[in-house]
Amino acid sequence: MSVRDTSIATYHDIISKSGVGQSAQSIARFIAGHVDPVSRRQVARGLNMETSSVAGRVNELIKCAVIAETPKMLCPISKRSVYGLVFLKNEK
């Protein structure tokens, strides 16, 4: 099973217990489908959402420990230094 497959399987377990809304679930699913960190802008573009809408849901997912920020990375869209986002695997 690949890292991507494992992340997606873990996503289903974690997200069902987190109680987050539909938009947040879509964002978590998008992030879980990537091995490397992604920017908020990448998520927004990939899901055809406003970046401001993504930012609010990302904060909710971080508080629920579904995703986490990484050290700064270069956003491939904005070309700015931004915090990346990764899906947290449930270690329990």
C-alpha positions in Angstrom: 0.0 0.0 0.0 1.4 3.4 -1.0 1.8 6.4 1.4 -1.0 8.1 -0.5 -3.3 5.1 0.0 -2.4 4.8 3.7 -3.1 8.5 4.1 -6.5 8.3 2.5 -7.5 5.2 4.6 -6.4 7.0 7.7 -8.3 10.1 6.6 -11.6 8.2 6.6 -11.0 7.0 10.2 -9.9 10.4 11.6 -12.4 12.6 9.7 -15.4 10.5 10.8 -14.4 11.2 14.5 -13.5 14.9 14.1 -17.0 16.3 13.6 -16.0 18.9 11.0 -18.2 20.2 8.2 -18.4 19.2 4.6 -16.0 21.9 3.3 -13.5 21.0 5.9 -13.8 17.3 5.0 -13.2 18.2 1.3 -10.1 20.1 2.3 -8.8 17.3 4.5 -9.4 14.8 1.7 -7.5 17.0 -0.7 -4.5 17.3 1.7 -4.6 13.6 2.5 -4.2 12.9 -1.2 -0.8 14.6 -1.3 2.4 13.2 0.0 4.2 16.6 0.0 2.9 19.6 1.8 0.5 21.9 0.0 -0.3 25.6 0.4 -3.7 27.0 1.2 -3.7 28.5 -2.3 -3.1 25.1 -3.8 -6.0 23.7 -1.8 -8.2 26.6 -2.9 -7.3 26.2 -6.6 -7.6 22.4 -6.4 -11.1 22.6 -4.9 -12.3 25.7 -6.7 -12.8 27.6 -3.5 -11.8 31.1 -2.3 -8.5 31.2 -0.4 -10.2 33.0 2.5 -12.8 30.1 2.8 -10.0 27.6 2.8 -8.1 29.4 5.5 -11.0 29.3 8.0 -11.5 25.6 7.4 -7.8 24.9 7.7 -7.7 26.6 11.1 -10.6 24.4 12.2 -8.8 21.2 10.9 -5.6 22.3 12.7 -7.5 22.7 16.0 -9.0 19.2 15.5 -5.5 17.8 14.9 -6.5 16.5 11.5 -3.9 18.5 9.6 -0.8 20.5 10.6 1.4 23.3 9.3 4.9 22.5 8.1 7.9 24.8 8.0 7.7 27.5 5.3 7.8 26.4 1.7 7.6 28.2 -1.6 4.0 28.2 -2.9 4.1 27.1 -6.5 1.1 29.4 -7.3 2.0 32.7 -5.5 5.7 32.1 -5.4 5.7 33.3 -1.8 7.1 31.7 1.3 4.1 30.1 3.1 3.4 27.4 5.7 2.6 24.1 4.1 -0.2 21.8 5.1 0.1 18.0 5.8 -2.4 15.4 6.8 -1.8 13.9 10.3 -1.9 10.2 10.5 -3.6 8.8 13.6 -0.9 7.0 15.5 -3.3 5.3 17.9 
